Amino acid sequence: MVVIGDSLSTGFGTSPEEAWPRQLGQALQSGQHPVDIINAAKNGAGYLAAGEGGETFGSQIAATLNASTDIVVFFGSDNDAGQDPAALKAAVADALSTSKTLAPHAARIVIGPLTAFEPVKADVDVIRDQERTVALDAGAEFVDPITEHWIAGPSSPLLGPDHEHPSSQGQRFLKGMIQGILASLKTPPP
């Protein structure tokens, strides 16, 4: 399994050891069918936004996916706030298309941005809407943390002091939510 993402998946505000992909990897290693997780996420990255080391979701895909990849989880990214919606939609479509080419048998799960609180709610809603449209058109699973109310508000204990990134409790919460999504895949990977 490969995680493509931003600071929501790196442990930013907590630690890489507490990040949900690491916790999920530890939980899935002890199961009947162990799963190795490659966490390609980089702080500041997005479909268009360049994060640490100039990384985007596209460069993360190119560096990590191959024919042996069974699951790709895309998570985020509010780092694309303020981008042209058409350019964002094209970047999401390119990411999903490239992931399908590099990992043709992989289940693809697109998880939208985590939160949409003022003042960037409109921007985050645009990102979520573009991701949902493209994901569904591409036959990928789409999960909407905003509509599903994963985070109740900016003062939620699931968020750290910056009111944006997951706290330690939030990382555990994300691990549980994503583990549940994996368990409910319509067509589990081989």
Rosetta constraint file for C-alpha pairs under 8 A:
AtomPair CA 1 CA 35 HARMONIC 6.87 0.50
AtomPair CA 1 CA 36 HARMONIC 6.16 0.50
AtomPair CA 1 CA 37 HARMONIC 4.80 0.50
AtomPair CA 1 CA 38 HARMONIC 6.24 0.50
AtomPair CA 1 CA 69 HARMONIC 6.04 0.50
AtomPair CA 1 CA 70 HARMONIC 5.80 0.50
AtomPair CA 1 CA 71 HARMONIC 4.58 0.50
AtomPair CA 1 CA 72 HARMONIC 5.75 0.50
AtomPair CA 1 CA 73 HARMONIC 7.54 0.50
AtomPair CA 2 CA 37 HARMONIC 5.72 0.50
AtomPair CA 2 CA 38 HARMONIC 4.74 0.50
AtomPair CA 2 CA 39 HARMONIC 5.95 0.50
AtomPair CA 2 CA 40 HARMONIC 6.91 0.50
AtomPair CA 2 CA 64 HARMONIC 7.23 0.50
AtomPair CA 2 CA 65 HARMONIC 7.19 0.50
AtomPair CA 2 CA 69 HARMONIC 7.15 0.50
AtomPair CA 2 CA 71 HARMONIC 6.36 0.50
AtomPair CA 2 CA 72 HARMONIC 4.94 0.50
AtomPair CA 2 CA 73 HARMONIC 6.28 0.50
AtomPair CA 3 CA 9 HARMONIC 7.87 0.50
AtomPair CA 3 CA 21 HARMONIC 7.42 0.50
AtomPair CA 3 CA 37 HARMONIC 7.32 0.50
AtomPair CA 3 CA 38 HARMONIC 6.22 0.50
AtomPair CA 3 CA 39 HARMONIC 4.82 0.50
AtomPair CA 3 CA 40 HARMONIC 5.70 0.50
AtomPair CA 3 CA 41 HARMONIC 6.39 0.50
AtomPair CA 3 CA 72 HARMONIC 6.04 0.50
AtomPair CA 3 CA 73 HARMONIC 4.88 0.50
AtomPair CA 3 CA 74 HARMONIC 6.13 0.50
AtomPair CA 3 CA 75 HARMONIC 7.49 0.50
AtomPair CA 4 CA 39 HARMONIC 6.92 0.50
AtomPair CA 4 CA 40 HARMONIC 5.46 0.50
AtomPair CA 4 CA 41 HARMONIC 5.15 0.50
AtomPair CA 4 CA 57 HARMONIC 6.04 0.50
AtomPair CA 4 CA 60 HARMONIC 6.31 0.50
AtomPair CA 4 CA 61 HARMONIC 6.92 0.50
AtomPair CA 4 CA 72 HARMONIC 7.26 0.50
AtomPair CA 4 CA 73 HARMONIC 6.03 0.50
AtomPair CA 4 CA 74 HARMONIC 4.76 0.50
AtomPair CA 4 CA 75 HARMONIC 6.37 0.50
AtomPair CA 5 CA 9 HARMONIC 6.20 0.50
AtomPair CA 5 CA 40 HARMONIC 6.93 0.50
AtomPair CA 5 CA 41 HARMONIC 4.20 0.50
AtomPair CA 5 CA 42 HARMONIC 6.44 0.50
AtomPair CA 5 CA 45 HARMONIC 6.79 0.50
AtomPair CA 5 CA 46 HARMONIC 7.03 0.50
AtomPair CA 5 CA 57 HARMONIC 6.45 0.50
AtomPair CA 5 CA 74 HARMONIC 5.82 0.50
AtomPair CA 5 CA 75 HARMONIC 4.95 0.50
AtomPair CA 5 CA 76 HARMONIC 6.03 0.50
AtomPair CA 5 CA 77 HARMONIC 7.08 0.50
AtomPair CA 6 CA 10 HARMONIC 6.75 0.50
AtomPair CA 6 CA 41 HARMONIC 4.99 0.50
AtomPair CA 6 CA 42 HARMONIC 4.90 0.50
AtomPair CA 6 CA 43 HARMONIC 4.89 0.50
AtomPair CA 6 CA 44 HARMONIC 5.76 0.50
AtomPair CA 6 CA 45 HARMONIC 5.05 0.50
AtomPair CA 6 CA 46 HARMONIC 6.59 0.50
AtomPair CA 6 CA 51 HARMONIC 7.89 0.50
AtomPair CA 6 CA 75 HARMONIC 7.19 0.50
AtomPair CA 6 CA 76 HARMONIC 6.48 0.50
AtomPair CA 6 CA 77 HARMONIC 6.45 0.50
AtomPair CA 7 CA 11 HARMONIC 6.60 0.50
AtomPair CA 7 CA 12 HARMONIC 5.46 0.50
AtomPair CA 7 CA 41 HARMONIC 6.98 0.50
AtomPair CA 7 CA 42 HARMONIC 6.12 0.50
AtomPair CA 7 CA 43 HARMONIC 4.25 0.50
AtomPair CA 7 CA 44 HARMONIC 6.33 0.50
AtomPair CA 7 CA 45 HARMONIC 7.70 0.50
AtomPair CA 7 CA 165 HARMONIC 7.41 0.50
AtomPair CA 8 CA 12 HARMONIC 6.84 0.50
AtomPair CA 8 CA 43 HARMONIC 8.00 0.50
AtomPair CA 8 CA 75 HARMONIC 7.68 0.50
AtomPair CA 8 CA 76 HARMONIC 7.35 0.50
AtomPair CA 8 CA 165 HARMONIC 6.06 0.50
AtomPair CA 8 CA 166 HARMONIC 6.71 0.50
AtomPair CA 9 CA 19 HARMONIC 5.97 0.50
AtomPair CA 9 CA 20 HARMONIC 6.39 0.50
AtomPair CA 9 CA 21 HARMONIC 6.60 0.50
AtomPair CA 9 CA 39 HARMONIC 7.72 0.50
AtomPair CA 9 CA 41 HARMONIC 6.08 0.50
AtomPair CA 9 CA 42 HARMONIC 7.97 0.50
AtomPair CA 9 CA 75 HARMONIC 7.59 0.50
AtomPair CA 10 CA 15 HARMONIC 7.59 0.50
AtomPair CA 10 CA 16 HARMONIC 5.72 0.50
AtomPair CA 10 CA 19 HARMONIC 5.72 0.50
AtomPair CA 10 CA 39 HARMONIC 7.76 0.50
AtomPair CA 10 CA 41 HARMONIC 6.03 0.50
AtomPair CA 10 CA 42 HARMONIC 6.56 0.50
AtomPair CA 10 CA 43 HARMONIC 6.83 0.50
AtomPair CA 11 CA 15 HARMONIC 4.66 0.50
AtomPair CA 11 CA 16 HARMONIC 4.62 0.50
AtomPair CA 11 CA 17 HARMONIC 7.24 0.50
AtomPair CA 11 CA 18 HARMONIC 6.02 0.50
AtomPair CA 11 CA 19 HARMONIC 4.13 0.50
AtomPair CA 11 CA 20 HARMONIC 7.40 0.50
AtomPair CA 11 CA 166 HARMONIC 7.78 0.50
AtomPair CA 11 CA 171 HARMONIC 7.64 0.50
AtomPair CA 12 CA 16 HARMONIC 7.33 0.50
AtomPair CA 12 CA 19 HARMONIC 7.90 0.50
AtomPair CA 12 CA 43 HARMONIC 7.45 0.50
AtomPair CA 12 CA 165 HARMONIC 6.86 0.50
AtomPair CA 12 CA 166 HARMONIC 7.89 0.50
AtomPair CA 13 CA 160 HARMONIC 6.70 0.50
AtomPair CA 13 CA 165 HARMONIC 6.46 0.50
AtomPair CA 13 CA 166 HARMONIC 7.18 0.50
AtomPair CA 13 CA 167 HARMONIC 6.86 0.50
AtomPair CA 14 CA 18 HARMONIC 6.42 0.50
AtomPair CA 14 CA 19 HARMONIC 7.44 0.50
AtomPair CA 14 CA 166 HARMONIC 7.77 0.50
AtomPair CA 14 CA 167 HARMONIC 6.36 0.50
AtomPair CA 14 CA 168 HARMONIC 6.16 0.50
AtomPair CA 15 CA 19 HARMONIC 6.38 0.50
AtomPair CA 16 CA 22 HARMONIC 7.43 0.50
AtomPair CA 17 CA 22 HARMONIC 6.22 0.50
AtomPair CA 17 CA 23 HARMONIC 7.54 0.50
AtomPair CA 18 CA 22 HARMONIC 6.80 0.50
AtomPair CA 18 CA 23 HARMONIC 6.59 0.50
AtomPair CA 18 CA 168 HARMONIC 6.55 0.50
AtomPair CA 18 CA 171 HARMONIC 6.60 0.50
AtomPair CA 18 CA 172 HARMONIC 7.92 0.50
AtomPair CA 19 CA 23 HARMONIC 6.47 0.50
AtomPair CA 19 CA 171 HARMONIC 5.75 0.50
AtomPair CA 20 CA 24 HARMONIC 5.90 0.50
AtomPair CA 20 CA 171 HARMONIC 4.96 0.50
AtomPair CA 20 CA 172 HARMONIC 6.28 0.50
AtomPair CA 20 CA 174 HARMONIC 5.98 0.50
AtomPair CA 20 CA 175 HARMONIC 4.68 0.50
AtomPair CA 21 CA 25 HARMONIC 5.98 0.50
AtomPair CA 21 CA 37 HARMONIC 6.97 0.50
AtomPair CA 21 CA 39 HARMONIC 6.55 0.50
AtomPair CA 21 CA 175 HARMONIC 6.86 0.50
AtomPair CA 22 CA 26 HARMONIC 6.27 0.50
AtomPair CA 22 CA 37 HARMONIC 7.59 0.50
AtomPair CA 22 CA 39 HARMONIC 7.97 0.50
AtomPair CA 23 CA 27 HARMONIC 6.29 0.50
AtomPair CA 23 CA 172 HARMONIC 7.45 0.50
AtomPair CA 23 CA 175 HARMONIC 6.45 0.50
AtomPair CA 24 CA 28 HARMONIC 6.05 0.50
AtomPair CA 24 CA 175 HARMONIC 5.51 0.50
AtomPair CA 24 CA 176 HARMONIC 7.86 0.50
AtomPair CA 24 CA 179 HARMONIC 6.86 0.50
AtomPair CA 25 CA 29 HARMONIC 6.03 0.50
AtomPair CA 25 CA 35 HARMONIC 6.68 0.50
AtomPair CA 25 CA 36 HARMONIC 6.27 0.50
AtomPair CA 25 CA 37 HARMONIC 5.64 0.50
AtomPair CA 26 CA 30 HARMONIC 7.00 0.50
AtomPair CA 27 CA 31 HARMONIC 7.20 0.50
AtomPair CA 28 CA 33 HARMONIC 7.60 0.50
AtomPair CA 28 CA 34 HARMONIC 5.44 0.50
AtomPair CA 28 CA 35 HARMONIC 5.58 0.50
AtomPair CA 28 CA 36 HARMONIC 7.89 0.50
AtomPair CA 29 CA 33 HARMONIC 7.62 0.50
AtomPair CA 29 CA 34 HARMONIC 4.35 0.50
AtomPair CA 29 CA 35 HARMONIC 5.76 0.50
AtomPair CA 29 CA 36 HARMONIC 7.19 0.50
AtomPair CA 30 CA 34 HARMONIC 6.33 0.50
AtomPair CA 38 CA 64 HARMONIC 7.75 0.50
AtomPair CA 40 CA 60 HARMONIC 5.78 0.50
AtomPair CA 40 CA 64 HARMONIC 7.16 0.50
AtomPair CA 41 CA 45 HARMONIC 7.54 0.50
AtomPair CA 41 CA 57 HARMONIC 7.95 0.50
AtomPair CA 41 CA 60 HARMONIC 7.23 0.50
AtomPair CA 42 CA 51 HARMONIC 6.19 0.50
AtomPair CA 42 CA 52 HARMONIC 5.89 0.50
AtomPair CA 42 CA 55 HARMONIC 6.80 0.50
AtomPair CA 43 CA 51 HARMONIC 5.60 0.50
AtomPair CA 43 CA 52 HARMONIC 5.76 0.50
AtomPair CA 44 CA 49 HARMONIC 7.05 0.50
AtomPair CA 44 CA 50 HARMONIC 6.55 0.50
AtomPair CA 44 CA 51 HARMONIC 3.89 0.50
AtomPair CA 44 CA 52 HARMONIC 6.28 0.50
AtomPair CA 44 CA 79 HARMONIC 6.09 0.50
AtomPair CA 45 CA 49 HARMONIC 5.36 0.50
AtomPair CA 45 CA 50 HARMONIC 5.00 0.50
AtomPair CA 45 CA 51 HARMONIC 3.90 0.50
AtomPair CA 45 CA 52 HARMONIC 6.99 0.50
AtomPair CA 45 CA 54 HARMONIC 7.92 0.50
AtomPair CA 45 CA 55 HARMONIC 5.96 0.50
AtomPair CA 45 CA 56 HARMONIC 4.95 0.50
AtomPair CA 45 CA 57 HARMONIC 6.52 0.50
AtomPair CA 45 CA 77 HARMONIC 7.36 0.50
AtomPair CA 45 CA 79 HARMONIC 6.47 0.50
AtomPair CA 46 CA 50 HARMONIC 6.45 0.50
AtomPair CA 46 CA 51 HARMONIC 7.23 0.50
AtomPair CA 46 CA 56 HARMONIC 5.31 0.50
AtomPair CA 46 CA 57 HARMONIC 5.58 0.50
AtomPair CA 46 CA 76 HARMONIC 7.18 0.50
AtomPair CA 46 CA 77 HARMONIC 5.25 0.50
AtomPair CA 46 CA 78 HARMONIC 7.43 0.50
AtomPair CA 46 CA 79 HARMONIC 5.54 0.50
AtomPair CA 46 CA 80 HARMONIC 5.67 0.50
AtomPair CA 47 CA 56 HARMONIC 5.73 0.50
AtomPair CA 47 CA 57 HARMONIC 4.98 0.50
AtomPair CA 47 CA 58 HARMONIC 6.61 0.50
AtomPair CA 47 CA 77 HARMONIC 7.35 0.50
AtomPair CA 47 CA 80 HARMONIC 6.82 0.50
AtomPair CA 47 CA 88 HARMONIC 6.91 0.50
AtomPair CA 47 CA 91 HARMONIC 5.76 0.50
AtomPair CA 47 CA 92 HARMONIC 6.13 0.50
AtomPair CA 47 CA 95 HARMONIC 7.51 0.50
AtomPair CA 48 CA 56 HARMONIC 6.32 0.50
AtomPair CA 48 CA 57 HARMONIC 7.64 0.50
AtomPair CA 48 CA 80 HARMONIC 6.14 0.50
AtomPair CA 48 CA 83 HARMONIC 7.83 0.50
AtomPair CA 48 CA 88 HARMONIC 6.64 0.50
AtomPair CA 48 CA 91 HARMONIC 6.53 0.50
AtomPair CA 49 CA 56 HARMONIC 6.12 0.50
AtomPair CA 49 CA 79 HARMONIC 6.05 0.50
AtomPair CA 49 CA 80 HARMONIC 5.53 0.50
AtomPair CA 50 CA 54 HARMONIC 4.74 0.50
AtomPair CA 50 CA 55 HARMONIC 5.13 0.50
AtomPair CA 50 CA 56 HARMONIC 4.96 0.50
AtomPair CA 51 CA 55 HARMONIC 5.08 0.50
AtomPair CA 51 CA 56 HARMONIC 6.34 0.50
AtomPair CA 55 CA 59 HARMONIC 5.76 0.50
AtomPair CA 55 CA 60 HARMONIC 6.63 0.50
AtomPair CA 56 CA 60 HARMONIC 6.30 0.50
AtomPair CA 57 CA 61 HARMONIC 6.21 0.50
AtomPair CA 57 CA 95 HARMONIC 7.03 0.50
AtomPair CA 58 CA 62 HARMONIC 6.29 0.50
AtomPair CA 58 CA 94 HARMONIC 7.84 0.50
AtomPair CA 58 CA 95 HARMONIC 5.55 0.50
AtomPair CA 59 CA 63 HARMONIC 6.15 0.50
AtomPair CA 60 CA 64 HARMONIC 6.26 0.50
AtomPair CA 61 CA 65 HARMONIC 5.58 0.50
AtomPair CA 61 CA 95 HARMONIC 7.37 0.50
AtomPair CA 61 CA 98 HARMONIC 7.54 0.50
AtomPair CA 61 CA 99 HARMONIC 6.50 0.50
AtomPair CA 62 CA 98 HARMONIC 7.91 0.50
AtomPair CA 62 CA 102 HARMONIC 7.99 0.50
AtomPair CA 65 CA 69 HARMONIC 6.08 0.50
AtomPair CA 65 CA 99 HARMONIC 6.94 0.50
AtomPair CA 65 CA 102 HARMONIC 5.88 0.50
AtomPair CA 65 CA 103 HARMONIC 6.04 0.50
AtomPair CA 66 CA 102 HARMONIC 5.01 0.50
AtomPair CA 66 CA 103 HARMONIC 5.02 0.50
AtomPair CA 67 CA 102 HARMONIC 6.04 0.50
AtomPair CA 67 CA 103 HARMONIC 4.54 0.50
AtomPair CA 67 CA 104 HARMONIC 6.52 0.50
AtomPair CA 67 CA 105 HARMONIC 7.31 0.50
AtomPair CA 68 CA 103 HARMONIC 6.87 0.50
AtomPair CA 69 CA 103 HARMONIC 5.68 0.50
AtomPair CA 69 CA 105 HARMONIC 7.62 0.50
AtomPair CA 69 CA 106 HARMONIC 5.85 0.50
AtomPair CA 70 CA 103 HARMONIC 7.47 0.50
AtomPair CA 70 CA 105 HARMONIC 6.54 0.50
AtomPair CA 70 CA 106 HARMONIC 4.21 0.50
AtomPair CA 70 CA 107 HARMONIC 6.25 0.50
AtomPair CA 70 CA 189 HARMONIC 5.61 0.50
AtomPair CA 70 CA 190 HARMONIC 6.99 0.50
AtomPair CA 71 CA 106 HARMONIC 4.81 0.50
AtomPair CA 71 CA 107 HARMONIC 4.70 0.50
AtomPair CA 71 CA 108 HARMONIC 5.96 0.50
AtomPair CA 71 CA 109 HARMONIC 7.67 0.50
AtomPair CA 71 CA 189 HARMONIC 6.98 0.50
AtomPair CA 72 CA 99 HARMONIC 7.87 0.50
AtomPair CA 72 CA 106 HARMONIC 6.55 0.50
AtomPair CA 72 CA 107 HARMONIC 6.24 0.50
AtomPair CA 72 CA 108 HARMONIC 4.92 0.50
AtomPair CA 72 CA 109 HARMONIC 6.20 0.50
AtomPair CA 73 CA 108 HARMONIC 6.12 0.50
AtomPair CA 73 CA 109 HARMONIC 4.84 0.50
AtomPair CA 73 CA 110 HARMONIC 6.01 0.50
AtomPair CA 73 CA 111 HARMONIC 7.32 0.50
AtomPair CA 74 CA 108 HARMONIC 7.73 0.50
AtomPair CA 74 CA 109 HARMONIC 6.16 0.50
AtomPair CA 74 CA 110 HARMONIC 4.75 0.50
AtomPair CA 74 CA 111 HARMONIC 5.92 0.50
AtomPair CA 75 CA 110 HARMONIC 6.22 0.50
AtomPair CA 75 CA 111 HARMONIC 4.75 0.50
AtomPair CA 75 CA 112 HARMONIC 6.07 0.50
AtomPair CA 75 CA 113 HARMONIC 6.92 0.50
AtomPair CA 76 CA 111 HARMONIC 6.42 0.50
AtomPair CA 76 CA 112 HARMONIC 5.18 0.50
AtomPair CA 76 CA 113 HARMONIC 4.29 0.50
AtomPair CA 76 CA 114 HARMONIC 6.77 0.50
AtomPair CA 77 CA 112 HARMONIC 7.02 0.50
AtomPair CA 77 CA 113 HARMONIC 5.30 0.50
AtomPair CA 77 CA 127 HARMONIC 7.59 0.50
AtomPair CA 78 CA 113 HARMONIC 5.89 0.50
AtomPair CA 78 CA 123 HARMONIC 7.88 0.50
AtomPair CA 78 CA 124 HARMONIC 5.90 0.50
AtomPair CA 78 CA 127 HARMONIC 7.13 0.50
AtomPair CA 80 CA 88 HARMONIC 7.63 0.50
AtomPair CA 80 CA 127 HARMONIC 7.13 0.50
AtomPair CA 81 CA 120 HARMONIC 7.62 0.50
AtomPair CA 81 CA 123 HARMONIC 5.18 0.50
AtomPair CA 81 CA 124 HARMONIC 6.30 0.50
AtomPair CA 81 CA 127 HARMONIC 7.06 0.50
AtomPair CA 82 CA 123 HARMONIC 6.11 0.50
AtomPair CA 83 CA 87 HARMONIC 7.20 0.50
AtomPair CA 83 CA 88 HARMONIC 6.53 0.50
AtomPair CA 84 CA 88 HARMONIC 6.17 0.50
AtomPair CA 85 CA 89 HARMONIC 6.02 0.50
AtomPair CA 85 CA 126 HARMONIC 6.94 0.50
AtomPair CA 85 CA 127 HARMONIC 7.49 0.50
AtomPair CA 85 CA 130 HARMONIC 7.12 0.50
AtomPair CA 86 CA 90 HARMONIC 6.20 0.50
AtomPair CA 87 CA 91 HARMONIC 6.18 0.50
AtomPair CA 88 CA 92 HARMONIC 6.18 0.50
AtomPair CA 88 CA 127 HARMONIC 7.50 0.50
AtomPair CA 88 CA 130 HARMONIC 7.10 0.50
AtomPair CA 89 CA 93 HARMONIC 6.14 0.50
AtomPair CA 89 CA 130 HARMONIC 5.32 0.50
AtomPair CA 89 CA 131 HARMONIC 6.94 0.50
AtomPair CA 89 CA 134 HARMONIC 6.86 0.50
AtomPair CA 90 CA 94 HARMONIC 6.06 0.50
AtomPair CA 91 CA 95 HARMONIC 6.13 0.50
AtomPair CA 92 CA 96 HARMONIC 6.25 0.50
AtomPair CA 92 CA 130 HARMONIC 7.73 0.50
AtomPair CA 92 CA 131 HARMONIC 6.41 0.50
AtomPair CA 92 CA 134 HARMONIC 6.73 0.50
AtomPair CA 93 CA 97 HARMONIC 6.02 0.50
AtomPair CA 93 CA 134 HARMONIC 5.85 0.50
AtomPair CA 93 CA 135 HARMONIC 7.76 0.50
AtomPair CA 93 CA 138 HARMONIC 7.81 0.50
AtomPair CA 94 CA 98 HARMONIC 5.95 0.50
AtomPair CA 95 CA 99 HARMONIC 6.07 0.50
AtomPair CA 96 CA 100 HARMONIC 6.19 0.50
AtomPair CA 96 CA 135 HARMONIC 7.51 0.50
AtomPair CA 96 CA 138 HARMONIC 7.16 0.50
AtomPair CA 97 CA 101 HARMONIC 6.29 0.50
AtomPair CA 97 CA 138 HARMONIC 7.81 0.50
AtomPair CA 98 CA 102 HARMONIC 6.10 0.50
AtomPair CA 99 CA 103 HARMONIC 5.67 0.50
AtomPair CA 99 CA 104 HARMONIC 7.38 0.50
AtomPair CA 100 CA 104 HARMONIC 4.66 0.50
AtomPair CA 100 CA 105 HARMONIC 7.54 0.50
AtomPair CA 100 CA 106 HARMONIC 7.37 0.50
AtomPair CA 105 CA 189 HARMONIC 7.30 0.50
AtomPair CA 106 CA 189 HARMONIC 6.37 0.50
AtomPair CA 107 CA 140 HARMONIC 7.26 0.50
AtomPair CA 107 CA 187 HARMONIC 7.68 0.50
AtomPair CA 107 CA 188 HARMONIC 7.31 0.50
AtomPair CA 107 CA 189 HARMONIC 6.14 0.50
AtomPair CA 108 CA 140 HARMONIC 5.11 0.50
AtomPair CA 108 CA 141 HARMONIC 6.28 0.50
AtomPair CA 109 CA 140 HARMONIC 5.79 0.50
AtomPair CA 109 CA 141 HARMONIC 4.71 0.50
AtomPair CA 109 CA 142 HARMONIC 5.99 0.50
AtomPair CA 109 CA 143 HARMONIC 7.53 0.50
AtomPair CA 110 CA 131 HARMONIC 7.40 0.50
AtomPair CA 110 CA 132 HARMONIC 7.84 0.50
AtomPair CA 110 CA 135 HARMONIC 6.59 0.50
AtomPair CA 110 CA 140 HARMONIC 6.88 0.50
AtomPair CA 110 CA 141 HARMONIC 6.05 0.50
AtomPair CA 110 CA 142 HARMONIC 4.87 0.50
AtomPair CA 110 CA 143 HARMONIC 6.25 0.50
AtomPair CA 111 CA 142 HARMONIC 5.89 0.50
AtomPair CA 111 CA 143 HARMONIC 4.70 0.50
AtomPair CA 111 CA 144 HARMONIC 6.10 0.50
AtomPair CA 111 CA 145 HARMONIC 7.23 0.50
AtomPair CA 112 CA 127 HARMONIC 7.68 0.50
AtomPair CA 112 CA 128 HARMONIC 5.27 0.50
AtomPair CA 112 CA 131 HARMONIC 6.68 0.50
AtomPair CA 112 CA 132 HARMONIC 7.52 0.50
AtomPair CA 112 CA 142 HARMONIC 7.53 0.50
AtomPair CA 112 CA 143 HARMONIC 6.30 0.50
AtomPair CA 112 CA 144 HARMONIC 5.31 0.50
AtomPair CA 112 CA 145 HARMONIC 6.45 0.50
AtomPair CA 112 CA 146 HARMONIC 7.83 0.50
AtomPair CA 113 CA 124 HARMONIC 6.81 0.50
AtomPair CA 113 CA 127 HARMONIC 7.51 0.50
AtomPair CA 113 CA 128 HARMONIC 6.30 0.50
AtomPair CA 113 CA 144 HARMONIC 7.50 0.50
AtomPair CA 113 CA 145 HARMONIC 6.80 0.50
AtomPair CA 113 CA 146 HARMONIC 7.24 0.50
AtomPair CA 114 CA 144 HARMONIC 7.95 0.50
AtomPair CA 114 CA 145 HARMONIC 5.37 0.50
AtomPair CA 114 CA 146 HARMONIC 6.20 0.50
AtomPair CA 114 CA 150 HARMONIC 7.38 0.50
AtomPair CA 114 CA 151 HARMONIC 7.43 0.50
AtomPair CA 115 CA 124 HARMONIC 7.64 0.50
AtomPair CA 115 CA 145 HARMONIC 7.12 0.50
AtomPair CA 115 CA 146 HARMONIC 5.72 0.50
AtomPair CA 115 CA 151 HARMONIC 6.68 0.50
AtomPair CA 115 CA 164 HARMONIC 7.50 0.50
AtomPair CA 116 CA 120 HARMONIC 6.70 0.50
AtomPair CA 116 CA 121 HARMONIC 4.46 0.50
AtomPair CA 116 CA 122 HARMONIC 7.74 0.50
AtomPair CA 116 CA 124 HARMONIC 5.70 0.50
AtomPair CA 116 CA 125 HARMONIC 6.92 0.50
AtomPair CA 116 CA 146 HARMONIC 6.55 0.50
AtomPair CA 117 CA 121 HARMONIC 5.02 0.50
AtomPair CA 117 CA 153 HARMONIC 7.22 0.50
AtomPair CA 117 CA 154 HARMONIC 6.96 0.50
AtomPair CA 120 CA 124 HARMONIC 6.21 0.50
AtomPair CA 121 CA 125 HARMONIC 6.02 0.50
AtomPair CA 122 CA 126 HARMONIC 6.32 0.50
AtomPair CA 123 CA 127 HARMONIC 6.42 0.50
AtomPair CA 124 CA 128 HARMONIC 6.12 0.50
AtomPair CA 125 CA 129 HARMONIC 6.01 0.50
AtomPair CA 126 CA 130 HARMONIC 6.18 0.50
AtomPair CA 127 CA 131 HARMONIC 6.19 0.50
AtomPair CA 128 CA 132 HARMONIC 6.05 0.50
AtomPair CA 128 CA 144 HARMONIC 7.46 0.50
AtomPair CA 129 CA 133 HARMONIC 6.17 0.50
AtomPair CA 130 CA 134 HARMONIC 6.24 0.50
AtomPair CA 131 CA 135 HARMONIC 5.86 0.50
AtomPair CA 132 CA 136 HARMONIC 6.05 0.50
AtomPair CA 132 CA 142 HARMONIC 6.04 0.50
AtomPair CA 133 CA 137 HARMONIC 6.16 0.50
AtomPair CA 134 CA 138 HARMONIC 6.03 0.50
AtomPair CA 135 CA 139 HARMONIC 6.23 0.50
AtomPair CA 135 CA 140 HARMONIC 4.98 0.50
AtomPair CA 135 CA 141 HARMONIC 6.68 0.50
AtomPair CA 135 CA 142 HARMONIC 6.12 0.50
AtomPair CA 136 CA 140 HARMONIC 5.69 0.50
AtomPair CA 136 CA 141 HARMONIC 6.85 0.50
AtomPair CA 136 CA 142 HARMONIC 6.77 0.50
AtomPair CA 144 CA 148 HARMONIC 6.06 0.50
AtomPair CA 145 CA 149 HARMONIC 5.81 0.50
AtomPair CA 145 CA 150 HARMONIC 5.19 0.50
AtomPair CA 145 CA 151 HARMONIC 7.64 0.50
AtomPair CA 146 CA 150 HARMONIC 6.52 0.50
AtomPair CA 146 CA 151 HARMONIC 7.51 0.50
AtomPair CA 151 CA 156 HARMONIC 6.53 0.50
AtomPair CA 151 CA 158 HARMONIC 6.90 0.50
AtomPair CA 152 CA 156 HARMONIC 6.03 0.50
AtomPair CA 154 CA 159 HARMONIC 7.16 0.50
AtomPair CA 154 CA 163 HARMONIC 5.08 0.50
AtomPair CA 154 CA 164 HARMONIC 7.14 0.50
AtomPair CA 155 CA 159 HARMONIC 7.08 0.50
AtomPair CA 155 CA 163 HARMONIC 6.39 0.50
AtomPair CA 156 CA 163 HARMONIC 7.78 0.50
AtomPair CA 157 CA 167 HARMONIC 7.08 0.50
AtomPair CA 157 CA 169 HARMONIC 7.08 0.50
AtomPair CA 157 CA 170 HARMONIC 7.25 0.50
AtomPair CA 158 CA 166 HARMONIC 5.66 0.50
AtomPair CA 158 CA 167 HARMONIC 5.38 0.50
AtomPair CA 158 CA 168 HARMONIC 7.49 0.50
AtomPair CA 158 CA 169 HARMONIC 5.46 0.50
AtomPair CA 158 CA 170 HARMONIC 3.86 0.50
AtomPair CA 158 CA 171 HARMONIC 7.62 0.50
AtomPair CA 158 CA 173 HARMONIC 7.44 0.50
AtomPair CA 159 CA 163 HARMONIC 5.32 0.50
AtomPair CA 159 CA 164 HARMONIC 6.03 0.50
AtomPair CA 159 CA 165 HARMONIC 5.51 0.50
AtomPair CA 159 CA 166 HARMONIC 4.32 0.50
AtomPair CA 159 CA 167 HARMONIC 4.71 0.50
AtomPair CA 159 CA 169 HARMONIC 7.93 0.50
AtomPair CA 159 CA 170 HARMONIC 5.99 0.50
AtomPair CA 160 CA 164 HARMONIC 6.86 0.50
AtomPair CA 160 CA 165 HARMONIC 5.77 0.50
AtomPair CA 160 CA 166 HARMONIC 5.53 0.50
AtomPair CA 160 CA 167 HARMONIC 4.27 0.50
AtomPair CA 160 CA 168 HARMONIC 7.83 0.50
AtomPair CA 161 CA 167 HARMONIC 7.94 0.50
AtomPair CA 166 CA 170 HARMONIC 4.58 0.50
AtomPair CA 166 CA 171 HARMONIC 5.67 0.50
AtomPair CA 167 CA 171 HARMONIC 6.13 0.50
AtomPair CA 168 CA 172 HARMONIC 6.49 0.50
AtomPair CA 169 CA 173 HARMONIC 6.21 0.50
AtomPair CA 170 CA 174 HARMONIC 6.12 0.50
AtomPair CA 171 CA 175 HARMONIC 6.18 0.50
AtomPair CA 172 CA 176 HARMONIC 6.34 0.50
AtomPair CA 173 CA 177 HARMONIC 6.22 0.50
AtomPair CA 174 CA 178 HARMONIC 5.98 0.50
AtomPair CA 175 CA 179 HARMONIC 5.94 0.50
AtomPair CA 176 CA 180 HARMONIC 6.18 0.50
AtomPair CA 177 CA 181 HARMONIC 6.34 0.50
AtomPair CA 178 CA 182 HARMONIC 6.20 0.50
AtomPair CA 179 CA 183 HARMONIC 6.25 0.50
AtomPair CA 180 CA 184 HARMONIC 6.32 0.50
AtomPair CA 181 CA 185 HARMONIC 6.43 0.50
